[in-house]
Structure formats: structure tokens, C-alpha cells
């Protein structure tokens, strides 16, 4: 084997290990509660037919949803390596999709994105709580402390997010190897005692349960579906590690370990039906329960990471695409641009997760809230991937219909089963989804209205330069940099500054920033410079939706003998727009007020564009929408 091949294999192994510690935590801890909830939610007795039928449903859910739908098809729909429902939505923003249809699909994608915020709140709560509840098996009197312990663990988890995904992944990876190894071992021990449980691999076993006990089978699907939650995070986290390491980790370790453990729980129930109260911890001998609780708690902390890091990625994409206000985004790795930390989102998720633990108090109660949002997201993903297959991959209509039709049969069945959970808590992720959708849609529309109002008073920059030349305007030494969204128009800050101070810098740089539909734009294609004459330059900077703008750095690195930018002598002028909600045509007044509040609390443009604070001048401008 060559040195390059050895290095590649080693790199793949290391990345797969890190992915194991971040991406698969959610789906990897489902054995703690999923098998149990399939019986509880349907009020189904653990008879032989019921156990084998539920196991068969679980096995084929993992095969169809995770292995085939997500790992083989959906992860092919990457936007230059980035995944997640918003990256998928950005793939259908092109001209290939008709305008009205495109607007509807983008709206559906935004709702799916908003639903993931609800999952990012529920996943840490149910994962950690289900693990800590295992203490009650060994210490029955510890019940009142379970909530306290779970809340403390959650606070510690979120407080350490700023350390970065790479650090957490390197720490979590070895723990998850142990976790999946224990899952497999515990399952094998029981399967050896009851090998007949392997008959559940036959899909006819699931079909038999559906035919003979249709009502119970349908309700049980609400619990069975929990084995596949985490698939959406797996897709969202694709940009952190890449497709190949995730597939290697799934097929090489995660999938076999999960199947063995679920089948082991089923084998246990065939011999001890009373173990249904907590089949996972009943797999272990009494002396091993406490160590298993400790390991499970560490694993569920890791499970929370999958959704948390996925939500960070979605937030960054939404900001760059103009669907959320600017927020501070910290890049936690010098090597992987996709590894980020978003402080505001982190603390919102923490407060929500702790609040859910305190409110629902048990993992069974939380299970009712869990799954509805994920099931809805999976239906939305199937719809969007169908458009990508047809419009971008150029697949024929019959092939798209056959593939997506198969997915939708499964997705809609699970969606229907989860809808029954809405009264018991399933309303929570839907409420978060609606609120998130309203916020994103309002921010996008509000920005469009602001741009329209400002454009009514826009002055072509060529005319402005002519007027400056005619009046022989006084020029000061140095460079004035004016940021404005529209190239070719005179920034209002430039006009206001000239009106009040009656002086201009000898060099004026007008900077417009655009966001591409691609995750990243290479440095070589970052800038376009136009010399407008008389010391005026128009610079267009293009960034990918996963990149953080750094205006001084990119201006300094423009290769042009005429431009010659000296950042030490530059003054940056920003418009501090004050939004006024009015009765002008646009949005409902409550949405305009909401937009005004969001705009007022958005992160500073100077910070977002990495401008030096001591070289920034803000010019106040009122905009009525």
C-alpha cells in the first residue's frame, strides 16, 4: 500500500471516529427508550407476535429510512459538500424551477428548517433524561433527584459548546465506540438465549402484525419511528465531516450495533415480558446497571451534540441567505469551515431543553413530543429531494415517481402515526416550527421592503461622481469605505456624510456584498473591482452561504495596481437603519413591529463583517416600511 493510500485511510478513520462522536449520538441512544415506547404508546402486550412484529418494523425502518433514503439518496443532494434541509432548499432556488412553484417550495423548506429548532430543544432533554432515569433501577429513592441531575448535565453540556465540534468529536468518538460495543454485546447475549428472535428480519413478520393487529401496529409506529430520529441531524451535520466518513461509521459499526441491541431487547421480552418497563437496562446484570447508567449518560450527552451542531449549521446558512438577523458566529476550527458556534442559539436551546425536562418530567412524557417534528421534516425532505432529482439531476419522471413514491409511503405512514401524539405534547415542535417560520419569513420580507423603500431614493453613483467633480469638492487624505447592498447606487451614508461634513476622502471605495447559492466561494473569485474614476472604486465581494465575511481582509487581498488598498488608512461608514413600522403597503403591522424589534437587536454590521471597531463610523438613517 502506498504512503498516500495509508495516509488517506488513516485520515478517513480519524474523521469517521469524530463523526461517530458527533453525528450518531442521537440515533445511537434511541435504544434507551424507542423499543419500550413502541409498546407503551400502543398499549400493546409484549406477546411473541407483538415483539417480533415491532422488531421487524424497527429493522426495516432503519434500513429504509436511514440506510437507503438518507445514506444513499438524500446525502447525494449536497450543496458543495453542505447538507441539511436549508442547503437542500437552496438547491431549488435556481431558474430551473418556476417562480411561483419555487416560492412555495422555499416556504416548505423554511418550515422544515424551523422544525429542526424544536428537535434541537427536545433531543438533549429526552436523551439525557432517559439515561439518568436508569438510576432508579439501582437506587429507587433517587427519583426526586433525577430531574436535578439531568438539568445540571444539560447546563454543563451547553456551557462547553464554545470549545468546538472538533474537540468534542475527538473526545466523544472513543466513548461512542465503547457505547456501540456495549450495545452489541448486551444484545448478542440475549439473542444467543433466544435465537428465534432473528426471524423478525423477515418483512412478512411486520406485515403479519399490521394485518392481524392493524390498530396496535399503527399506534406502535409512533414509537418505532423514534429509532430513526437523528437521520435529519445526520444530514445537517454532513458539512462537518463529509459523506464518506459518515457512511463508513454507519455501515461499519452503528447499524449492526443498533440492530443487535434492539433484537436483544426483543429476545429478553420473549422470556421476561415484565421487563417491558425498562427493557434496555434489564439487559444488564444487576451489578452492571450503574456503570451502564454512567456510560448511557455520557452517550446521551453526545446524542445532544448531533442536533446542537446541526442547528448551528442551519443558523449560519439562514443568516447568510437572509432569513435570520445577523448573529455572532465563532469558527471553532482552523481546518474545517463548517465547525462553528453560535452563542445566541446555544443559550436559547439550553433554556428550552431545561424547561422541557422540568415541564414533562419523564422521558415517556417527552417521547410524545418527540417525533412529530422529525416525521414532518422527513416528508418535506422527500418533497424537496424529488425536485432536485427532476430539475438538477435530470432524472426521468417515472424514476423520480418510483423512488420518491416509495419514500413517501414510509414517511407518510410514520407521519400519520406521530400525529396521534399531538394532544400529549406533539404540539410543541409544531409550535416552534410555526414561530420559527414566521420569524424567518418576516425577516426576509422586511429586508425586501427596506430595500424597496431605500431604492426609491437611490442616486446612480455615476451622477454623484459627476456632481462631485463639478463642484470641486474638498477631499481629505485616506480612504472612505462605504458598505451598501446594491452595486451601482450611491450609498445613503455617503450622501448624508457629504451633506453634513462637506468633505470626502481622496479615495472612496463602495463595497457591495452578495451571498452565493453555493456554500463557499474561493478567494480567486471573491472580488470584482471597477475603477469609476476620480478616486471612486466599486468593489463587489461574493461569499458562500457558509462563509463568514471579512471585508478588510478581502479588500487588502485584492490584486490590482490601481486599487492599492491600505487598511490602516481606511474609515468604514455603515448605515445604522432605524426601522419604523407604518401603515404603508407591505406587511401586517404586527409583522412590521416584529421585524423592527429583530432589526434593532441584530448583531452589529461592523462585527459581522469583521471591521476594526476604532475605524467605523455609523450614520443613522430612518426607514419606514
Rosetta blueprint (number, residue, H / E / L):
1 X L
2 X L
3 X H
4 X H
5 X H
6 X H
7 X H
8 X H
9 X H
10 X H
11 X H
12 X H
13 X H
14 X H
15 X H
16 X H
17 X H
18 X H
19 X H
20 X H
21 X H
22 X H
23 X L
24 X L
25 X H
26 X H
27 X H
28 X H
29 X L
30 X H
31 X H
32 X H
33 X L
34 X H
35 X H
36 X H
37 X H
38 X H
39 X H
40 X H
41 X H
42 X H
43 X L
44 X L
45 X L
46 X L
47 X L
48 X H
49 X H
50 X H
51 X H
52 X H
53 X H
54 X H
55 X H
56 X H
57 X H
58 X H
59 X H
60 X H
61 X H
62 X H
63 X H
64 X H
65 X H
66 X H
67 X H
68 X H
69 X H
70 X H
71 X H
72 X H
73 X H
74 X H
75 X H
76 X H
77 X L
78 X L
79 X E
80 X L
81 X L
82 X E
83 X L
84 X L
85 X H
86 X H
87 X H
88 X H
89 X H
90 X H
91 X L
92 X L
93 X L
94 X L
95 X L
96 X L
97 X L
98 X L
99 X H
100 X H
101 X H
102 X H
103 X H
104 X H
105 X H
106 X H
107 X H
108 X H
109 X H
110 X H
111 X H
112 X H
113 X H
114 X H
115 X H
116 X H
117 X H
118 X H
119 X H
120 X H
121 X H
122 X H
123 X H
124 X H
125 X H
126 X H
127 X H
128 X H
129 X H
130 X H
131 X H
132 X H
133 X L
134 X L
135 X H
136 X H
137 X H
138 X H
139 X L
140 X H
141 X H
142 X H
143 X H
144 X H
145 X H
146 X H
147 X H
148 X H
149 X H
150 X H
151 X H
152 X H
153 X H
154 X H
155 X H
156 X H
157 X H
158 X H
159 X H
160 X L
161 X H
162 X H
163 X H
164 X L
165 X H
166 X H
167 X H
168 X H
169 X H
170 X H
171 X H
172 X H
173 X H
174 X H
175 X H
176 X H
177 X H
178 X H
179 X H
180 X H
181 X H
182 X H
183 X H
184 X H
185 X H
186 X H
187 X H
188 X H
189 X H
190 X H
191 X H
192 X H
193 X H
194 X L
195 X H
196 X H
197 X H
198 X H
199 X H
200 X H
201 X H
202 X L
203 X H
204 X H
205 X H
206 X H
207 X H
208 X H
209 X H
210 X H
211 X H
212 X H
213 X L
214 X H
215 X H
216 X H
217 X H
218 X H
219 X H
220 X H
221 X H
222 X H
223 X H
224 X H
225 X H
226 X H
227 X H
228 X L
229 X L
230 X L
231 X H
232 X H
233 X H
234 X H
235 X H
236 X H
237 X L
238 X H
239 X H
240 X H
241 X H
242 X L
243 X H
244 X H
245 X H
246 X H
247 X H
248 X H
249 X H
250 X H
251 X H
252 X H
253 X H
254 X H
255 X H
256 X H
257 X H
258 X H
259 X H
260 X H
261 X H
262 X H
263 X H
264 X H
265 X H
266 X H
267 X H
268 X H
269 X H
270 X H
271 X H
272 X L
273 X H
274 X H
275 X H
276 X H
277 X H
278 X L
279 X H
280 X H
281 X H
282 X H
283 X L
284 X L
285 X L
286 X H
287 X H
288 X H
289 X H
290 X H
291 X H
292 X H
293 X H
294 X H
295 X H
296 X H
297 X H
298 X H
299 X H
300 X H
301 X H
302 X H
303 X H
304 X H
305 X H
306 X H
307 X H
308 X H
309 X H
310 X H
311 X H
312 X H
313 X H
314 X H
315 X H
316 X H
317 X H
318 X H
319 X H
320 X H
321 X L
322 X L
323 X L
324 X L
325 X L
326 X L
327 X L
328 X L
329 X L
330 X E
331 X E
332 X L
333 X L
334 X L
335 X L
336 X L
337 X L
338 X L
339 X L
340 X E
341 X E
342 X L
343 X H
344 X H
345 X H
346 X H
347 X H
348 X H
349 X H
350 X H
351 X H
352 X H
353 X H
354 X H
355 X H
356 X H
357 X H
358 X H
359 X H
360 X H
361 X L
362 X L
363 X H
364 X H
365 X H
366 X H
367 X H
368 X H
369 X H
370 X L
371 X L
372 X H
373 X H
374 X H
375 X H
376 X H
377 X H
378 X H
379 X H
380 X H
381 X H
382 X H
383 X H
384 X H
385 X H
386 X H
387 X H
388 X H
389 X H
390 X H
391 X H
392 X L
393 X L
394 X L
395 X L
396 X L
397 X H
398 X H
399 X H
400 X H
401 X H
402 X H
403 X H
404 X H
405 X H
406 X H
407 X H
408 X H
409 X H
410 X H
411 X H
412 X H
413 X H
414 X H
415 X H
416 X H
417 X H
418 X H
419 X H
420 X L
421 X L
422 X H
423 X H
424 X H
425 X L
426 X L
427 X H
428 X H
429 X H
430 X H
431 X H
432 X H
433 X H
434 X H
435 X H
436 X H
437 X H
438 X H
439 X H
440 X H
441 X H
442 X H
443 X H
444 X H
445 X H
446 X H
447 X H
448 X H
449 X H
450 X H
451 X H
452 X H
453 X H
454 X H
455 X H
456 X L
457 X L
458 X L
459 X L
460 X E
461 X H
462 X H
463 X H
464 X H
465 X H
466 X H
467 X H
468 X H
469 X H
470 X H
471 X L
472 X L
473 X L
474 X L
475 X E
476 X E
477 X E
478 X E
479 X E
480 X E
481 X E
482 X E
483 X E
484 X L
485 X L
486 X L
487 X L
488 X L
489 X E
490 X L
491 X L
492 X H
493 X H
494 X H
495 X H
496 X H
497 X H
498 X H
499 X H
500 X H
501 X H
502 X L
503 X L
504 X E
505 X E
506 X E
507 X E
508 X E
509 X E
510 X E
511 X E
512 X E
513 X E
514 X E
515 X E
516 X L
517 X L
518 X L
519 X L
520 X L
521 X L
522 X L
523 X H
524 X H
525 X H
526 X L
527 X E
528 X E
529 X E
530 X E
531 X E
532 X E
533 X E
534 X L
535 X L
536 X E
537 X E
538 X E
539 X E
540 X E
541 X E
542 X E
543 X E
544 X L
545 X L
546 X L
547 X L
548 X L
549 X L
550 X L
551 X H
552 X H
553 X H
554 X H
555 X H
556 X H
557 X L
558 X L
559 X L
560 X L
561 X L
562 X L
563 X L
564 X L
565 X L
566 X L
567 X H
568 X H
569 X H
570 X E
571 X E
572 X E
573 X E
574 X E
575 X E
576 X E
577 X E
578 X E
579 X E
580 X E
581 X L
582 X L
583 X L
584 X L
585 X L
586 X L
587 X L
588 X L
589 X H
590 X H
591 X H
592 X H
593 X H
594 X H
595 X H
596 X H
597 X H
598 X H
599 X H
600 X H
601 X H
602 X L
603 X L
604 X L
605 X H
606 X H
607 X H
608 X H
609 X L
610 X L
611 X L
612 X L
613 X H
614 X H
615 X H
616 X E
617 X E
618 X E
619 X E
620 X E
621 X E
622 X E
623 X E
624 X E
625 X L
